[in-house]
Structures are given as C-alpha cells and as structure tokens.
Amino acid sequence: MKDTLNKAAPVIEAKGLNLTFQTGDGPVHALKDVNLTVERGDFVSFIGPSGCGKTTFLRCVAALEHPTGGSLTVNGMSPDEARRKRAYGYVFQAAGLYPWRTIAGNIALPLEIMGFSKAEQAERIERVLELVELKGFGKKFPWQLSGGMQQRASIARALAFDADILLMDEPFGALDEIVRDRLNEEVLKLWAATGKTIGFVTHSIPEAVYLSTKIVVMSPRPGRITDVIESPLPKERPLDIRDSREFIEIAHRVREGLRAGHGDEV
C-alpha cells in the first residue's frame, strides 16, 4: 500500500515558493508565490524571458539554490534529501565535458564517484550511448564531436545512473535550428523509452509546445507563473505536427501568457 501511495505522489511539488537574493543593491526577488505540481512521467517545459526565474526554479529542485519561503518537495523529500539519494540528472546549457576524457570516460565520471564496479560502468555506458544514438563513439574525445553530439553525450552522462528525474537547462539553445529539430525528436524518443520525468527550460515557443505535456509560462522578475498549459497533443509527435491547428493554438496561448506576464511587470 505504501509503494502505491508513493507512486501516486507528485514528483515535484512547489507551494507558495519564494526566493530572494540579497545583493549590494538591495534584494532581488527571483521567485514569488510559485505553485506547481509535476506528476510522474510529465515532460514540463518552463518558458519565459531572461531573468524570469525558470532556471532558478530548476536549480531549487536540484538543491543548487535554496528557497527563502514556501515549500518544495522532490519525490516527497526535500531537494537536499533528493540530491543525496541521486533522484535526478542535470543537463546544463553547455555540455561541460572534460576534454582530456573520452566520451565514455565523461559518462563514467558520476558512476566512478558513486562507486559502481568497472563491469557495471561499462554496461551502463554502452546502454546510454545507444539511447542517445552515440553507439561507437565512446572512445572519441569531445573535440572530435559536433556540438549536438556533445550535448547528447551530456544527456547520456545524466542518464547513466538511472535517476527518475531529468532536469535540462536550455540544452539546445546554442545549436542551429536543423540540429535542434533533430535533438528535439531524439529527446521525445528518449522520454518515451525511459519514462523519465523531465523538466526542460527553453526560450523557444515551438520547442516548448513540441516537447511538453505541460508548459509553464513565467513572468519577468519577480518570477511568477502566469499560465500552466496541459498539452492535448498526442505522445507521438512528428515534426510536421507543428503545422497543425492544435499546435498553433497552444503556441498562441503561450505567447499570450508571455505578453500578459510582461503587462504585469513591476
């Protein structure tokens, strides 16, 4: 009975979440009264202008920042407890691969820190390389891969220890549109194959609509949620779904939410 209750509990739950940074120029209100529930298996995109708190919220989930008010739980625990239990993998804007390590060596790093055996490291590295379509590239060095392939390697590293949650902070923002489209398709396939809960930060309306089961629209600082859109799009999404009426309507609602947020700016 206890396991059933745990499975039904939200993966991420924020209630009245606030975060204020104290600076030499006075307080900076990064997040204000944020309320959000993320269920298991959701793909949640956070979209809003620069400085709206979307990355800050992800960092709070990852216990890299600590709220100054309200509550936040991850898998029913505090973010610090969830971090100690390795509940999530984190993919940053830059791939952050060590140039002196091979791709396999970069993926192995968190596994080495966690004490996995060499045999289990090898098995996990092979599995995640296949998941991100980099099979055969384990012995290459980062400088031998394109930017898109490096980001896939970064995703593989975050997946290697099989955390339930994958946090992605604008991982494709620096890539050209063709590569970005390809990686969007691959992330959807990866999500379908693994069943992970994904939190994804983006500045792109089409990307947010294409990827998500839920789109969180945020206002300029102080960061607040102006809209949470539950996507009616099917789980299987070819790229040309972006020409559909449903897609265009969701994109319009996101755009209206962003505009409303700017209207409320203080």
Buried (B, 14 or more C-beta within 10 A) or exposed (E): EEEEEEEEEBBBBBEEBBBBEEEEEEEEBBBBBBEBBBBBBBBBBBBBBEBBBBBBBBBBBBBBBEBBEBEBBBBEEBBEBBBEEEBBBBBBBBBBBEEEBBBBBBBBBBBEEEEBEEEEBBEBBBBBBEBBBBEEBBEBBBEEBEBBBBBBBBBBBBBBBEBBBBBBBBBBBBBEEEBBBBBBBBBBEBBEEBEBBBBBBBBBBBBBBBBBBBBBBBBBBBBBBBBBBEBEBEEEBEEEBBEEEEBEEBBEBBEEBBEEBBEEEE
